[in-house]
Amino acid sequence: MAGAVNRKSWPNLLSAGRIALMPALLTAALLGSRGWFVVLLVSSLATDLLDGFLARRLDAFSDFGRKLDSAADYLTLTTGLAGIALLWPEIMRRELPWVISGLVVFFAVMVLGVLRFGVAPCHHTWAVKVGTAGCALALMPLLAGWSATPFHVMMVVQILAGLEGAAIILLVPETRGEVATLWHAWRGRRQRRQ
């Protein structure tokens, strides 16, 4: 069929779609539209889970895809936090120590990767995937004013995922794509030494 999109490009199209959503997400925040902001943010976070699933299912892994996915993650994170600060300033003030803790670890891992490898790491560990999905779910009770506990739990998960990411960076000789866990990195290192 002429003009059909190659199935292996679907994950990259979803990542690019997430990037394309960011101006609309920011516009919704600037206009004070909490409803549209939440719908767009949840859509962005859902496509983050879906692009990884499709990449695995279609065996559509590439360095470009990992970098595009990471760029979309960074943009979603920064735009989402900016929007939450604009639309729910009281929640952001109250949760600021948790947010700052998560951001410090997140950016420290990026900086460590750049210092060690010359590029930001794109390991996409299982802990990061769980943390991303969990944070998306934890935002609902937080922003609805029901409970901050799920958000706090997910921030701890994110911090632990960041510490695991830092350990992986120090363990592997190069950044070469996905590393599921610290155990996988350690096992790979042992196999290279044999």
Buried (B, 14 or more C-beta within 10 A) or exposed (E): EEEEEEEBBBBBBBBBBBBEBBEBBBBBBEEEBBEBBBBBBBBBBBBBBBBBEBBEEBEBBBEEBBBBBBBBBBBBBEBBBBBBBBBBEEBBEEBEEBBEBBBEBBBBBBEBBBEBBEBBBBBBBBBBBBBBBBBBBBBBBBBEEEEBEBBBEBBBBBBEBBBBBBBBBEBBEEBBBBBBBBEBBBEBEEEEEE
